[in-house]
Amino acid sequence: MANEKITGTGNRRQFVRTRVPAAESIASAVILVLVVVIGLVIYHKGKVFDPNLYAVRTDALKSTAAAVAGKSGTVREAAPAAAAEAPVTAAAKAAGGDEASPEGGAEGSTAAPKPAVKGEPMEIPLTGTKPMGDTEFYNSDNLYEKIDGRAPAYQSFNVQALRCRSFGINAAPGSYVDVYEYRFDNPVDAFGMFSQERDPKGQPLTIVADGYSGEMGYFYRQGAVYVQIIASDMKPETLAKAKSIADIRAKDLPADDTGLAGRRKLPADGMIADSVAYVPENAQGQSALKEVYQAKYKFDGAEIPFFVMVASADDAAKAWKSFQDFCGKFGTVENLPDVNGGKIFRAQVFGKWKVVYQRNGELGGAFDAADGDQARAFIEKYLRGVIK
């Protein structure tokens, strides 16, 4: 009908473009090219390092050099005066800190990290080798820079410093030997770290009491120093120089065994090579057993783990009684006859045997043994002096 009102979109013509103007096509192409160019520029910037991006603008620091008004300014002016009144000794500098630091000891203050320890360059007079660089020095605080991941273990044994250097081998171009010398606060801690990293497959050394050789190096404890001498490869020339360096350093370092009395109590007869270990505290799960040395022994076809602690007579007696009470709570305990002045008890705890003795200032025994009679025989022979 002529007068009928048309609603919706039925009365609209659908617009369809049949031709794109040339100007619009050119603009689209230009935009597409720009996107590609920008992407390439961003990729290049991200791939190529530009040191200028991280350069320090010294002009931005000028404001910090100006005198500070008020209370902070008086602190800055007072510090040089305090430092002048308390001169630092050479020993304190060598230790990496001031004896009278104006900043130390204040409530809420934070001690600055110790500077890297400096010392004598490592010089090894060995024909056919030459240093490949300067001697490197590290202290406990920055040791991670050299041995990241292993530093916490060394710090737990109170490492004081690391001195290291690499030496090239003239007869084998490209080959070298790395020498690491970790200095600890005492021989006991040096032995503790050495025993913790000990390779059970290593071969014992004759040049020192505590040491072994591996496929590509030599590792030993001499005094308060833990030495690692590592060859870069297994060439005969490289390995020969590594051995010579190990001999030289073992002779040059002082042989100090202070605090290792317990280590000397371990018998040599039947000892399984490289089984010696040091437990600084809580040995056998006992708080009274500290600075304990232990090793494994071949005895009558069995393997007997053995430990020993040296202390005062009173402390050894108390620890022995405490250990006996502990075993009685979790197993069965039997008092054995004294042997050569030593009191002994035998206990079976969680299916394993312990035979523990105490004589004067010495406490020790077999532990985690499979056979109680064999463990007892081992301890009795030790106390009689048959096993030395």
Legacy VTK file of the C-alpha trace (Angstrom):
# vtk DataFile Version 3.0
C-alpha trace
ASCII
DATASET POLYDATA
POINTS 388 float
0.000 0.000 0.000
1.217 3.484 -0.875
0.557 5.000 2.582
2.081 2.087 4.554
4.955 3.231 6.842
8.121 1.257 6.382
9.989 0.543 9.655
13.408 -0.931 10.440
16.098 -0.912 7.856
14.053 -2.067 5.021
14.013 1.422 3.502
17.864 1.873 3.683
20.317 1.050 0.947
23.276 -1.085 2.017
26.537 0.738 1.163
29.233 -1.442 -0.375
32.688 -0.086 -1.330
33.803 -1.411 -4.631
37.035 0.642 -4.930
39.688 1.762 -2.388
41.220 5.159 -3.185
44.922 5.125 -4.063
45.782 7.615 -1.281
44.299 5.330 1.336
46.184 2.310 0.004
49.464 4.249 0.085
48.816 5.431 3.668
48.113 1.867 4.803
51.308 0.615 3.199
53.330 3.394 4.861
51.857 2.554 8.290
52.639 -1.127 7.817
56.239 -0.355 6.844
56.620 1.930 9.903
55.392 -0.835 12.222
57.969 -3.223 10.768
60.770 -0.634 11.081
59.844 0.171 14.695
59.854 -3.535 15.550
63.321 -3.974 14.021
64.650 -0.974 15.937
63.284 -2.291 19.230
64.789 -5.720 18.522
68.182 -4.177 17.754
68.149 -2.002 20.882
67.320 -4.953 23.063
70.012 -7.135 21.543
72.901 -4.664 21.542
74.209 -3.421 24.908
74.596 0.346 25.147
76.869 1.271 28.092
75.734 4.899 27.912
72.332 3.865 29.203
73.915 2.888 32.523
76.676 5.484 32.737
76.762 7.420 35.992
76.025 11.124 35.534
78.483 12.664 37.969
76.838 16.061 37.623
73.738 14.617 39.274
75.804 13.815 42.366
77.145 17.318 42.908
74.323 18.193 45.256
75.394 15.436 47.657
78.874 16.926 47.992
77.567 20.156 49.465
77.630 20.698 53.211
74.453 19.591 54.953
72.843 22.074 57.271
71.442 21.075 60.632
72.066 17.945 62.755
73.278 15.794 59.886
75.963 18.323 59.108
77.388 18.141 62.618
77.594 14.359 62.411
79.535 14.575 59.146
81.961 17.098 60.614
82.415 15.141 63.826
83.300 11.854 62.122
86.760 12.906 60.870
87.608 14.204 64.320
86.610 10.948 65.963
88.612 8.994 63.433
91.646 11.176 64.077
91.432 10.557 67.825
91.262 6.783 67.337
93.978 5.732 64.864
93.530 2.373 63.220
96.226 -0.209 63.790
97.774 -2.158 60.954
96.403 -5.384 62.431
92.897 -4.000 62.406
93.239 -2.953 58.779
94.491 -6.388 57.864
91.468 -7.916 59.565
89.222 -5.801 57.387
87.885 -3.338 59.956
88.714 -0.392 62.220
89.362 -0.830 65.928
87.548 2.402 66.710
85.075 2.993 63.925
82.927 6.068 64.541
80.000 4.249 62.956
80.194 0.951 64.853
78.250 0.148 68.011
75.524 2.776 67.607
72.005 1.551 68.132
70.336 0.862 64.816
73.600 1.157 62.865
74.516 -1.374 60.195
78.093 -2.612 59.961
79.624 -2.143 56.521
80.836 -5.302 54.733
84.475 -6.161 55.323
86.755 -5.124 52.472
88.448 -7.881 50.536
91.402 -9.289 52.435
94.742 -8.454 50.900
97.983 -10.252 51.533
101.126 -11.596 50.019
100.849 -12.635 46.359
100.965 -16.379 45.856
104.373 -17.148 44.415
105.289 -20.760 43.632
108.907 -21.250 42.561
108.406 -24.072 40.103
110.225 -24.248 36.776
107.924 -24.707 33.827
105.019 -22.719 35.254
104.033 -19.070 35.114
101.253 -17.060 36.780
98.310 -16.395 34.481
97.154 -13.343 36.403
97.308 -11.572 39.733
96.617 -13.312 43.018
92.965 -12.985 44.000
91.859 -12.318 47.588
88.430 -12.813 49.147
87.040 -12.676 52.659
84.039 -14.348 54.236
81.643 -11.619 53.090
82.475 -11.667 49.390
83.527 -15.305 49.025
80.347 -15.935 47.033
81.852 -13.924 44.178
84.325 -16.751 43.610
82.451 -19.873 44.728
78.795 -18.893 44.545
76.584 -21.623 45.987
79.309 -23.164 48.149
80.140 -20.087 50.213
77.570 -20.726 53.012
79.186 -24.074 53.862
82.589 -22.418 54.223
81.120 -19.600 56.287
79.569 -22.142 58.657
83.115 -23.264 59.484
84.316 -19.685 60.043
86.362 -19.220 56.888
88.502 -16.094 57.137
89.986 -15.640 53.681
90.620 -17.201 50.294
93.789 -16.680 48.312
93.894 -18.167 44.812
95.853 -17.996 41.596
96.182 -19.878 38.303
99.500 -21.057 36.875
100.035 -21.857 33.208
102.005 -24.934 32.132
104.769 -24.077 29.687
105.030 -27.615 28.296
101.279 -27.827 27.665
99.975 -24.615 26.060
96.436 -23.857 27.175
96.754 -25.991 30.299
96.925 -24.593 33.820
96.655 -25.419 37.514
94.298 -23.572 39.881
95.489 -23.162 43.473
92.952 -22.294 46.196
93.995 -21.703 49.800
91.105 -21.248 52.243
92.253 -19.952 55.622
90.041 -20.695 58.628
90.081 -19.406 62.175
91.677 -22.610 63.505
92.837 -26.074 62.352
89.653 -27.734 63.669
87.374 -25.705 61.394
89.748 -26.219 58.472
89.561 -29.956 59.075
85.764 -29.761 59.361
85.386 -28.153 55.939
87.962 -30.480 54.432
86.206 -33.582 55.802
82.799 -32.358 54.618
84.011 -32.108 51.015
86.167 -35.219 51.144
85.857 -37.483 48.108
85.399 -41.072 49.335
87.098 -42.302 46.154
90.235 -40.210 46.739
93.635 -41.747 47.379
95.391 -40.852 50.691
98.411 -38.543 50.528
101.714 -39.120 52.288
102.774 -35.462 52.376
100.154 -34.471 54.995
98.038 -36.183 57.650
94.718 -35.088 56.167
94.639 -35.180 52.390
93.824 -37.128 49.268
94.306 -37.016 45.527
91.571 -37.179 42.916
91.650 -37.682 39.184
92.568 -34.057 38.506
93.780 -32.584 41.761
95.057 -32.637 45.315
93.098 -31.658 48.404
94.432 -31.427 51.948
94.338 -29.648 55.275
97.572 -28.177 56.598
97.256 -26.183 59.815
94.316 -23.790 59.524
94.412 -23.875 55.692
92.343 -26.044 53.368
94.201 -26.380 50.057
92.717 -27.304 46.690
95.041 -27.788 43.718
93.113 -28.560 40.543
94.501 -29.363 37.086
92.679 -28.064 34.015
93.039 -31.393 32.217
94.560 -34.847 32.513
97.626 -34.239 30.382
100.711 -35.806 32.000
102.501 -32.430 32.042
99.581 -30.743 33.810
99.117 -33.480 36.402
102.856 -33.573 37.140
102.947 -29.830 37.835
99.831 -30.090 40.006
101.584 -32.715 42.148
104.726 -30.602 42.420
102.695 -27.572 43.497
100.919 -29.698 46.113
104.279 -30.800 47.523
105.610 -27.238 47.633
102.572 -25.751 49.365
102.441 -28.592 51.922
106.044 -27.816 52.929
105.542 -24.050 53.035
102.358 -24.056 55.145
102.886 -24.582 58.909
101.740 -27.962 60.235
99.507 -26.911 63.125
97.185 -29.528 64.656
95.937 -27.474 67.613
92.533 -28.710 68.762
92.834 -31.968 66.852
93.584 -34.164 69.861
90.479 -36.222 69.131
91.666 -36.768 65.582
94.901 -38.283 66.891
92.892 -40.668 69.094
91.434 -42.396 66.052
93.346 -45.661 65.569
95.043 -46.277 62.259
94.643 -50.082 62.218
91.849 -51.089 59.875
90.740 -47.533 59.133
88.883 -47.242 55.838
90.634 -44.643 53.702
88.998 -41.221 53.621
86.264 -42.178 56.093
87.388 -39.682 58.733
84.813 -37.015 59.541
84.483 -34.195 62.041
81.201 -33.396 63.820
81.378 -30.016 65.622
78.275 -30.557 67.776
75.304 -32.832 68.481
77.182 -35.970 67.485
75.052 -39.109 67.812
72.146 -36.762 68.470
73.649 -35.811 71.848
74.124 -32.155 72.789
76.965 -33.158 75.137
79.014 -34.665 72.305
81.008 -31.863 70.694
84.090 -31.732 68.487
83.770 -35.415 67.726
85.913 -37.309 65.232
84.736 -40.499 63.637
85.833 -43.049 61.063
84.917 -46.485 59.741
87.007 -49.618 60.310
87.323 -53.052 58.796
87.246 -55.569 61.674
86.821 -59.344 61.426
85.037 -59.006 58.091
82.622 -56.375 59.382
82.500 -52.586 59.113
82.550 -50.799 62.478
81.841 -47.041 62.690
83.838 -45.546 65.584
83.788 -42.102 67.236
85.910 -40.370 69.857
85.740 -37.109 71.820
88.400 -35.535 74.029
87.200 -33.372 76.925
87.749 -32.864 80.640
87.287 -35.974 82.786
84.116 -34.539 84.353
82.564 -33.549 81.026
83.392 -36.945 79.515
81.817 -38.774 82.479
78.641 -36.652 82.316
78.334 -37.151 78.557
78.786 -40.918 78.962
76.017 -41.118 81.591
73.716 -38.881 79.525
74.277 -41.049 76.442
73.564 -44.191 78.471
70.268 -42.745 79.754
69.276 -41.742 76.236
69.870 -45.250 74.892
67.835 -46.679 77.791
64.810 -44.611 76.750
64.810 -45.858 73.166
66.351 -49.318 73.479
67.975 -51.837 75.766
71.176 -51.107 77.729
73.695 -53.504 79.261
76.622 -52.496 81.500
79.800 -54.369 80.579
82.879 -55.047 82.735
85.509 -52.296 82.798
88.450 -52.768 80.443
91.817 -51.177 81.190
90.265 -48.337 83.193
87.391 -47.751 80.802
83.707 -47.979 81.703
81.557 -49.564 78.967
77.894 -49.986 78.158
76.307 -51.762 75.224
72.917 -50.765 73.811
70.665 -51.853 70.999
68.674 -48.907 69.632
66.414 -49.120 66.577
67.970 -52.413 65.548
71.592 -51.139 65.624
74.267 -51.641 68.279
76.289 -49.099 70.230
79.214 -49.920 72.523
80.313 -46.757 74.331
83.266 -46.314 76.700
84.564 -43.521 78.919
88.112 -43.354 80.256
89.439 -40.211 81.936
88.964 -37.366 79.443
88.138 -39.621 76.516
84.697 -40.735 75.387
84.048 -42.880 72.357
82.698 -46.081 70.992
81.221 -48.086 68.170
77.864 -46.989 66.760
75.308 -48.229 64.241
76.999 -51.632 64.180
75.139 -54.635 62.779
76.652 -57.089 65.294
76.836 -56.211 69.003
79.498 -58.841 69.795
81.813 -57.616 67.043
81.365 -54.012 68.186
82.201 -55.024 71.762
85.306 -56.947 70.666
86.511 -53.920 68.692
86.123 -51.533 71.649
87.763 -53.916 74.128
90.772 -54.395 71.831
91.015 -50.625 71.394
91.015 -50.029 75.166
93.677 -52.733 75.659
95.878 -51.095 73.038
95.679 -53.984 70.587
94.079 -51.734 67.957
96.284 -48.653 67.587
LINES 1 389
388 0 1 2 3 4 5 6 7 8 9 10 11 12 13 14 15 16 17 18 19 20 21 22 23 24 25 26 27 28 29 30 31 32 33 34 35 36 37 38 39 40 41 42 43 44 45 46 47 48 49 50 51 52 53 54 55 56 57 58 59 60 61 62 63 64 65 66 67 68 69 70 71 72 73 74 75 76 77 78 79 80 81 82 83 84 85 86 87 88 89 90 91 92 93 94 95 96 97 98 99 100 101 102 103 104 105 106 107 108 109 110 111 112 113 114 115 116 117 118 119 120 121 122 123 124 125 126 127 128 129 130 131 132 133 134 135 136 137 138 139 140 141 142 143 144 145 146 147 148 149 150 151 152 153 154 155 156 157 158 159 160 161 162 163 164 165 166 167 168 169 170 171 172 173 174 175 176 177 178 179 180 181 182 183 184 185 186 187 188 189 190 191 192 193 194 195 196 197 198 199 200 201 202 203 204 205 206 207 208 209 210 211 212 213 214 215 216 217 218 219 220 221 222 223 224 225 226 227 228 229 230 231 232 233 234 235 236 237 238 239 240 241 242 243 244 245 246 247 248 249 250 251 252 253 254 255 256 257 258 259 260 261 262 263 264 265 266 267 268 269 270 271 272 273 274 275 276 277 278 279 280 281 282 283 284 285 286 287 288 289 290 291 292 293 294 295 296 297 298 299 300 301 302 303 304 305 306 307 308 309 310 311 312 313 314 315 316 317 318 319 320 321 322 323 324 325 326 327 328 329 330 331 332 333 334 335 336 337 338 339 340 341 342 343 344 345 346 347 348 349 350 351 352 353 354 355 356 357 358 359 360 361 362 363 364 365 366 367 368 369 370 371 372 373 374 375 376 377 378 379 380 381 382 383 384 385 386 387
